[in-house]
Amino acid sequence: MDALTALHRCGGTAGWRELARFTSRRQLAKALRSGVIEKRRHGQYAVPFAGQPAAEALCGVLSGLSAARHWDLKLKFEPERPWVTVRAHSRVSRDRREGVEVHWDDLPDEDVVEGVTSLARTVADCARWLPFDEAVSIADSALRSGRVSRQRLDEVADRMPRTGRSRALAVVAFADGRAANPFESTLRVICSQVAGLRAAPQVSIGPHRVDLADSELGLVIEAESFAFHGSVELFRADVRRYTWLATQRWVVARFLWEDVMYKPERVKRDLERLVEIHRSCGCRAVI
């Protein structure tokens, strides 16, 4: 897989250890030379995104998806244009805001860090403005990074304007830093929409850890990547893992990245059918 595609699969930002599951150093070097990928702080690689000039031109600050990219949060989808917040009553002509996602708000000083919304404010804004699964992916990433606490996210979400406040609080309440990436975050959101399914992330079962599992149903749900089986040994280990889970009466459902990201209704229907089968058969996994 080419390095840019691999980086998108990783949420738009990743270190080499994560990228190595999908691509080679040769492909990474090629992408860096061509400029489609840039090396960021702390050995992170990211999809280039120059939003600061747009914010300066509008006398605003980077916010939303642009701020999330600045903070190296993993995104379900990359922003197609800069996101900028300007003062509540600023007049920004149509031609000046062309090609820019503009929001109006009076931001407290504590919510702005060097021309970018703070990490917690960025999560809260994305929770207000984005679809639930995209917002959860960002909130999961923020918690996983360890740079912000759930308490802080709750505090900032709770003081959002009435329009969008309940959405922000719902995203923070659902967020879970155990999710490894937007793929798993999005899959967990789909699971939450299935009646009778309670899927927890990163569950340990015997000697193995799985992406999602409902212990009552004995159902393992995996965010499956073909690229993960990049070697014979990884492939063998995965086959043995699934066989062991079967011997313990666990049923493993494996879902592809493109289905989870672009065909969520299909994934939801499959999960609903699995829950129906499990509830009717009375099977129980070994816990």
N, C-alpha and C positions, 0 to 999 in steps of 0.2 A: 504494500500500500504506500502511495506517495505521502510525504511528511505532512503536507497541508491537510489532506483528507484525514490522516491520523490525528492531527491536532484538533480538527473539528469534532471527531469522535470522542476526544478527551475533554470537550467542553470549551475549547478555544484557548486554553492555557494548560501547560503541563511541564513537568521535569522530564529528563531523559529516561529515568527508570520507568515511568508510565508510558512514554512514547515508544519505548523499545518493544512493547507488546504488539505494536502495530506496524512499525517501520524500521528502517536500518539507519545507521549513522551516515552512510553514503547518501541516502535520500534526504536526511536532515541537512547535511552540508550543502546539498544542491539547492534546497529550499531557502536556506539562509543566504546563499550567494545571489539568488534571484530576487530576494527581498519579499517573498510571499509569507515568510515567517521571520520574526525577530527574536533575539535573545534578550530576555528581561532580567531584572534583578534576581538574585538568589538562584541563578542557574535555571530560571524558568524560560520556556519558549512560549510565544503567543502570536496570535494573528494580529498583524499591525492594525492600529486604529488611531488615527490622528484627529481627535475631536476638540482639542484645546483651542485651536484657532477659531472655530465656530463659536465657542463659548465667549472668547475675548471679543469677537466682532459684535456680539449681541449684549456685551456687558453683563454676562450671566455666568453660571457655573456649570460644569459637567455634572450630569445627573443620570438617573435611570440606568439603562444598559451601558452607556458610555462610562459612567462612574463604576459600574460593576466590572467592566473590562479594565479600568484603571487599577482597581483593587485586586486584580487577578482572580476574580471569582469565576467559577465555571458556569457557562451558559448553555441552555438547550439549543438556542440559535444565535448566531452572531448578529449584531445590530447592522442594519443596512445604511444608517445615517447617524450623525451625531445627535445625542440627546442633551438638551440644555434647559436649565431653569433660570428664568429672569424674574425680576421683582414683580409683585402682584399687579401693579397698575402700569407697567411699562408698555409703551406703544412700540410694537415691532411690526413694521410693514410686511405685507405679503411677500414682496420680492426679497426682503432681508432674511426671512425665515424659510425661504425655498430650500429644500434639501436638508432641513434640520427639524427634528422633533422638539418643539418648544412647549414648555410648561411654565405657568405663571404661579409664583408663590413667594412669600416673604420668609426666607430661611433664617432661623436663629444662628448667631455666630457659631454656636457649638456644633451645628450641623454642616459646617463648611470647613474643609481642610485644604488650603492652598489651591483654591479655585475648583475644588471637587467636593461633592456632597460626602459627608463622613460615611464610613462603612455601614453603621447602623441605619443612617438615614437613607442610604442607597438601597438597602434591603427593604425598608419600609415603603419607599417610593415604587420600587419594582413590584412589590406586593399589591400596591394600589392600582398600578397601571397595566400590568401584564396578565395574561391568562394564568390560571392557578398553577398549572404544572411548570410553566416557565419561572414563575415567582418562587415556587418551592425549590426548584433546582438551585436558584441563587441563594436562598436562605439556608438550604442544606450546606452549600459550599462555604458560606460565611461561618456557620457553626463548626464545620469540620476544620476550618483553618485555625480555630482557637483564638482568633483575634477579637472576637466579640462574644458576649454571653447571651443566653436566651433572655435573661432578665433585662439586659440593655435593649435588646430588640423589642421586647414587650413594652418597655418604657417609651421608646421612640414611636412605636406603632400606635400606642394609646393616645398620643398627643397629635396624631394626624388630623387633618380637617375631617368633618363629619362624612363628607363624600369620600368613600374609600377606606375609612377607618376600620370598619368591620372586616373588610377584605384583608387588610394588612394584619390584623390580629389573628384572623383564621390561618393565614400563611405561617405566621410565627408559631402558632400553636401546633401546626402539623409538621413543621420543619424538624429534621433529625440529622445531626451531623454524622451519623453512622453510615449514611448512604455514600457510596464511593464516588459517584459521578452523576451527571444529569440523566444518563440512561437509566440508572437505578432509581433516581428520584422520580422520573416520569412514570416508570413502571409501578412504583409504589402509589402514586396518585391514581393510576388506573385501578389498581387493586382496591383502593379505598372506595371506589364507586360500585363495587360488586357486593351485593347483599350477602351477608353471611360469611364474608372473607375478612379475616384479620391478619394481615401480613406484616410481620415485623422485619426490619432490615438487619442484615449481617448476623444471622442466627448461627450459633455453634450447635452442631449435631454430632455427637461422638467426637471423632478426630477431625471433623470437617466443618468449614464455615460456608454458609450459603448466602446468596444475595438477599432473598426474602423467604419467609416461611410462616405458615399457619400451623402451629403445633397441635391445635385441636383437630384440624382436618387431616393432618399428616401430609400437607402439601408444600413442596419446595418450588419456588418460582425463581428462575434464573434469567438474568439479563445476559444473553448469550452472544459472544463475539467470536466470529470465525477466526479473527486475527489472534485471539488468545491462544489458540492451538498452533502457535508458530513453530513448535518443535515436536518431534516424535514423543519425547518424554512428557511434555505437557499434555499431549493428546492422550497418552496412556494413563496418566494420573487422573485426568478428568473422567475417562471411561470407567476406571476402577472406583472412583468416587461415586458415580451414579449407580454402579452395580451394588456397592455397599449400601447406599441409601435404599435401594429396592429390597435388599435382604432385611432391612429394618422396617419394611412396609411403608416407606415414604414414596409418594408419587412425585416425579420431577417434571415440571412444565418449563420448557426452554423457549424464550422469546427473542426474536431478532431485533437488532437496533432499528432497522428501517420500519418494521411493523410498529414498534413501540412509539417511535417518533412521528410517524406519518399515518399510521392506520390504527389509532387507539381503540376505535370501536370494534375492530376485528379481534384485538387482544382481549378486550372486555368480554366479548361474546364467548371466546374460548374459556376464559376464567369462570364465567357464569356456568357454563356447561360442566366444568370440572367440579365446581362446588356442588352442583346438583347431583352429579354421579357419586361424589364422596358421601354426601348426606344420605343417599339412598342405599349405599352398599354396607354402611356400618363398619367399614374398615378403620382400624386405628394403628397409627405408627408407633414404633418403639421410641419412647422419649428418653 
